Amino acid sequence: MNDVDVLNIKTALQDCCKENECSICTEKACLIGFSNSVLDYANIKKSFTMPNGINLVPNMDFKIYDVDHVATALAVITAKCKNCMDNHDDNCIVNIIRAALEVAIFGQHVAFKGNPLEYVM
């Protein structure tokens, strides 16, 4: 996938993983595991969208994540946004992972309309 550097995002997500604190990895029930599975899906399917992906974000993951690591990963993924504005697709992999990281930091999604600069402000 030319437009999204999957390895760069995976590296940023790796620092967020609570693997040493979890007795067993719950993968898709974990915000970070889920984000990694979205990247794997995108890489396998060679697609930037994941049908219904935004609705699959595990909002019930109540682990406490390191804010600095998650914020760094959030910056990395937001920088990958294609700035689609009116053509924004909630099921874009960048949007799905961004939403998962928001839940990890803020406990909820933050409004995003396809403009990374507006989002950061």
Secondary structure, DSSP 8 states (H G I E B T S, - for coil): --SS-HHHHHHHHHTT--TTT-SS--GGGSHHHHHHHHHHHHHHHT-SB-TTGGGGS-TT------HHHHHHHHHHHHHT----GGG--TTBHHHHHHHHHHHHHHSS-----S-HHHHH-
